[in-house]
């Protein structure tokens, strides 16, 4: 199984059209078709359902697509690392992170790095703890950023100088909007929209313990999308402060929970020796930033 052929497969799967894929890959359509057919024969599985104008992945093709995109990501990351060894004037940093305003610390550090190395590029991947650590363990990212009191003993870690405050995003005409803060008891019987991972280890214990009694009507992956549903009057979103900035056009307001429920933030990584030169520079810079706080 060649990297080149995997790239052919991924592009065809993304575009769902062999003619367009061949044009993008700068190969003839017969050549592309032949390579994909040989890949199917090599694996002993049909990867595409083909129609006159489209090529759709089979169930087996979906499995290979997931593996192939991960393999190609590692190849790209490795090539970039070795290129930086030859002529270092920047490089690439891969970071997996939860949604949090605390990411401004990472942005500040990368901005400072780019003043010295303007060719440094960054790649952010959003997700929960499981998604981030999976990519970290596979070598697809250099660092992960976690929230809440999660066991990070399997990784090197650095506590970042920021804590997220949990609260409730609601419409301004909500009965709770007149309160300065909301109490835990106020959540009872409200139609609630929570983050997609639900009441897992990333959620505060104060909220997890209440989950059987709460009226959870939906889940979200991105806070912005949840805010649209809140604006339409579907419910209240439990989320971090500073993710959505209410204004006159949104008709939304955010109320912190009282007593405060706070989530700490950590930077985690695996073997320091496996970090690229760019990643090591980033780590040195952020350690310096934390020490100044």
C-alpha positions as semicolon CSV with decimal commas, in nm:
position;residue;x (nm);y (nm);z (nm)
1;X;0,000;0,000;0,000
2;X;0,172;0,316;-0,122
3;X;0,136;0,666;0,024
4;X;0,074;0,800;-0,326
5;X;-0,218;0,562;-0,377
6;X;-0,363;0,645;-0,036
7;X;-0,355;1,011;-0,138
8;X;-0,540;0,920;-0,460
9;X;-0,799;0,733;-0,254
10;X;-0,851;1,017;-0,003
11;X;-0,891;1,285;-0,271
12;X;-1,143;1,074;-0,462
13;X;-1,337;1,011;-0,141
14;X;-1,340;1,381;-0,055
15;X;-1,453;1,499;-0,397
16;X;-1,682;1,200;-0,465
17;X;-1,596;1,242;-0,832
18;X;-1,314;1,065;-1,013
19;X;-1,282;1,325;-1,289
20;X;-1,241;1,611;-1,042
21;X;-1,000;1,406;-0,830
22;X;-0,787;1,323;-1,133
23;X;-0,771;1,692;-1,227
24;X;-0,667;1,793;-0,877
25;X;-0,406;1,516;-0,856
26;X;-0,273;1,595;-1,206
27;X;-0,316;1,240;-1,331
28;X;-0,534;1,098;-1,605
29;X;-0,869;0,951;-1,508
30;X;-0,778;0,603;-1,644
31;X;-0,460;0,609;-1,431
32;X;-0,655;0,705;-1,121
33;X;-0,923;0,444;-1,187
34;X;-0,655;0,177;-1,236
35;X;-0,475;0,267;-0,913
36;X;-0,796;0,257;-0,709
37;X;-0,899;-0,074;-0,863
38;X;-0,559;-0,223;-0,775
39;X;-0,599;-0,090;-0,418
40;X;-0,935;-0,265;-0,389
41;X;-0,778;-0,587;-0,519
42;X;-0,488;-0,553;-0,274
43;X;-0,725;-0,513;0,022
44;X;-0,983;-0,760;-0,107
45;X;-1,265;-0,512;-0,048
46;X;-1,481;-0,286;-0,261
47;X;-1,408;0,072;-0,152
48;X;-1,641;0,275;-0,376
49;X;-1,995;0,251;-0,507
50;X;-1,969;0,415;-0,848
51;X;-2,241;0,589;-1,048
52;X;-2,215;0,788;-1,370
53;X;-2,103;1,108;-1,197
54;X;-2,016;1,013;-0,840
55;X;-1,804;0,773;-0,636
56;X;-1,934;0,708;-0,285
57;X;-1,747;0,521;-0,013
58;X;-1,866;0,177;0,092
59;X;-1,865;0,081;0,462
60;X;-1,521;-0,072;0,406
61;X;-1,413;0,246;0,227
62;X;-1,516;0,454;0,527
63;X;-1,287;0,247;0,750
64;X;-0,993;0,294;0,513
65;X;-1,068;0,667;0,479
66;X;-1,032;0,714;0,855
67;X;-0,703;0,521;0,860
68;X;-0,568;0,684;0,544
69;X;-0,630;1,041;0,662
70;X;-0,446;0,961;0,986
71;X;-0,154;0,805;0,796
72;X;-0,127;1,100;0,558
73;X;-0,136;1,344;0,850
74;X;0,157;1,164;1,012
75;X;0,348;1,162;0,683
76;X;0,293;1,536;0,635
77;X;0,395;1,608;0,995
78;X;0,710;1,394;0,963
79;X;0,813;1,554;0,634
80;X;0,770;1,901;0,786
81;X;0,981;1,805;1,088
82;X;1,268;1,672;0,878
83;X;1,255;1,969;0,645
84;X;1,294;2,199;0,945
85;X;1,609;2,007;1,041
86;X;1,767;2,090;0,705
87;X;1,696;2,462;0,701
88;X;1,517;2,582;1,011
89;X;1,336;2,912;0,977
90;X;1,008;2,801;1,124
91;X;0,794;2,492;1,122
92;X;0,453;2,357;1,216
93;X;0,282;2,310;1,552
94;X;-0,017;2,078;1,594
95;X;-0,242;2,140;1,895
96;X;-0,564;1,972;2,006
97;X;-0,780;2,183;2,234
98;X;-1,113;2,211;2,407
99;X;-1,327;2,519;2,350
100;X;-1,208;2,781;2,598
101;X;-1,124;3,149;2,607
102;X;-0,801;3,039;2,776
103;X;-0,670;2,954;2,430
104;X;-0,572;3,323;2,412
105;X;-0,260;3,219;2,609
106;X;-0,162;2,984;2,326
107;X;-0,235;3,253;2,067
108;X;-0,013;3,499;2,252
109;X;0,278;3,253;2,268
110;X;0,253;3,163;1,899
111;X;0,237;3,532;1,807
112;X;0,561;3,590;1,998
113;X;0,725;3,292;1,829
114;X;0,623;3,416;1,486
115;X;0,795;3,747;1,551
116;X;1,125;3,555;1,555
117;X;1,024;3,277;1,315
118;X;0,761;3,424;1,078
119;X;0,730;3,096;0,887
120;X;0,593;2,907;1,186
121;X;0,244;2,771;1,114
122;X;-0,009;2,637;1,363
123;X;-0,285;2,380;1,326
124;X;-0,568;2,362;1,581
125;X;-0,797;2,063;1,632
126;X;-1,103;2,106;1,856
127;X;-1,240;1,819;2,059
128;X;-1,300;1,664;2,398
129;X;-1,044;1,483;2,612
130;X;-1,086;1,145;2,442
131;X;-1,051;1,291;2,091
132;X;-0,747;1,498;2,186
133;X;-0,559;1,218;2,364
134;X;-0,632;0,976;2,079
135;X;-0,462;1,213;1,833
136;X;-0,181;1,276;2,083
137;X;-0,116;0,904;2,130
138;X;-0,113;0,851;1,753
139;X;0,142;1,128;1,705
140;X;-0,099;1,339;1,502
141;X;-0,061;1,640;1,731
142;X;0,224;1,776;1,943
143;X;0,020;1,903;2,236
144;X;-0,324;1,871;2,387
145;X;-0,510;2,124;2,601
146;X;-0,753;1,983;2,856
147;X;-1,004;2,136;3,095
148;X;-1,142;2,019;3,431
149;X;-0,970;1,791;3,684
150;X;-0,879;1,505;3,452
151;X;-0,609;1,247;3,525
152;X;-0,312;1,351;3,309
153;X;-0,052;1,139;3,491
154;X;0,022;0,944;3,170
155;X;0,150;1,263;3,007
156;X;0,389;1,546;3,069
157;X;0,177;1,842;3,174
158;X;0,186;2,213;3,248
159;X;-0,096;2,393;3,431
160;X;-0,192;2,707;3,242
161;X;-0,283;3,029;3,427
162;X;-0,651;3,028;3,337
163;X;-0,973;2,883;3,476
164;X;-1,305;2,861;3,295
165;X;-1,625;2,957;3,474
166;X;-1,934;2,745;3,411
167;X;-2,266;2,913;3,359
168;X;-2,590;2,930;3,168
169;X;-2,643;3,092;2,828
170;X;-3,000;3,217;2,793
171;X;-3,226;3,463;2,616
172;X;-3,255;3,811;2,767
173;X;-3,629;3,759;2,812
174;X;-3,570;3,449;3,027
175;X;-3,710;3,460;3,383
176;X;-3,352;3,405;3,505
177;X;-3,204;3,692;3,304
178;X;-3,265;3,943;3,582
179;X;-3,042;3,752;3,823
180;X;-2,677;3,849;3,870
181;X;-2,590;3,479;3,896
182;X;-2,783;3,152;3,885
183;X;-2,791;2,886;4,155
184;X;-2,748;2,515;4,095
185;X;-3,109;2,470;4,201
186;X;-3,217;2,703;3,916
187;X;-3,117;2,437;3,664
188;X;-3,391;2,200;3,773
189;X;-3,675;2,160;3,520
190;X;-3,506;2,389;3,264
191;X;-3,471;2,257;2,907
192;X;-3,091;2,220;2,898
193;X;-2,848;2,186;2,609
194;X;-2,512;2,040;2,715
195;X;-2,183;1,967;2,541
196;X;-2,193;1,649;2,334
197;X;-1,966;1,445;2,560
198;X;-2,238;1,480;2,821
199;X;-2,168;1,441;3,191
200;X;-1,831;1,270;3,154
201;X;-1,509;1,333;3,343
202;X;-1,482;1,671;3,173
203;X;-1,794;1,798;3,346
204;X;-1,774;1,926;3,705
205;X;-1,888;1,685;3,974
206;X;-2,148;1,935;4,091
207;X;-2,325;1,900;3,756
208;X;-2,262;1,528;3,700
209;X;-2,429;1,441;4,029
210;X;-2,743;1,624;3,916
211;X;-2,768;1,465;3,571
212;X;-3,046;1,212;3,654
213;X;-3,271;1,499;3,766
214;X;-3,202;1,739;3,481
215;X;-3,412;1,790;3,168
216;X;-3,148;1,754;2,895
217;X;-3,313;1,818;2,558
218;X;-3,007;1,825;2,334
219;X;-2,630;1,830;2,298
220;X;-2,375;2,039;2,110
221;X;-2,017;2,017;1,991
222;X;-1,952;2,389;1,933
223;X;-2,085;2,656;2,166
224;X;-2,170;2,889;1,877
225;X;-2,409;2,634;1,730
226;X;-2,569;2,588;2,071
227;X;-2,617;2,965;2,098
228;X;-2,832;2,963;1,783
229;X;-3,067;2,711;1,940
230;X;-3,079;2,914;2,262
231;X;-3,159;3,226;2,061
232;X;-3,450;3,043;1,897
233;X;-3,590;2,972;2,243
234;X;-3,528;2,598;2,250
235;X;-3,353;2,596;2,586
236;X;-3,057;2,700;2,799
237;X;-2,697;2,602;2,720
238;X;-2,458;2,499;2,997
239;X;-2,116;2,620;2,885
240;X;-1,805;2,820;2,971
241;X;-1,799;3,196;3,007
242;X;-1,645;3,407;2,728
243;X;-1,721;3,159;2,448
244;X;-2,025;3,353;2,328
245;X;-2,028;3,731;2,354
246;X;-2,390;3,844;2,396
247;X;-2,487;4,167;2,223
248;X;-2,798;4,351;2,109
249;X;-2,823;4,151;1,787
250;X;-2,822;3,809;1,956
251;X;-3,067;3,880;2,241
252;X;-2,857;3,651;2,463
253;X;-2,703;3,682;2,809
254;X;-2,471;3,462;3,014
255;X;-2,504;3,406;3,390
256;X;-2,233;3,239;3,597
257;X;-2,328;2,966;3,839
258;X;-2,300;3,056;4,208
259;X;-2,115;2,927;4,403
260;X;-1,859;2,933;4,120
261;X;-1,779;2,614;3,933
262;X;-1,432;2,648;3,779
263;X;-1,235;2,429;3,539
264;X;-0,857;2,434;3,529
265;X;-0,660;2,414;3,206
266;X;-0,354;2,202;3,128
267;X;-0,114;2,160;2,838
268;X;-0,018;1,793;2,790
269;X;0,235;1,616;2,566
270;X;0,405;1,277;2,536
271;X;0,780;1,209;2,507
272;X;0,968;1,544;2,505
273;X;1,243;1,389;2,291
274;X;0,995;1,318;2,013
275;X;0,895;1,683;1,981
276;X;1,004;1,871;1,671
277;X;1,233;2,170;1,705
278;X;0,935;2,398;1,649
279;X;0,731;2,220;1,917
280;X;1,022;2,246;2,162
281;X;1,050;2,620;2,095
282;X;0,678;2,654;2,159
283;X;0,709;2,460;2,487
284;X;0,999;2,676;2,603
285;X;0,804;2,991;2,519
286;X;0,489;2,885;2,700
287;X;0,684;2,769;3,006
288;X;0,843;3,114;3,015
289;X;0,501;3,278;2,982
290;X;0,358;3,070;3,269
291;X;0,654;3,149;3,494
292;X;0,587;3,521;3,447
293;X;0,227;3,493;3,564
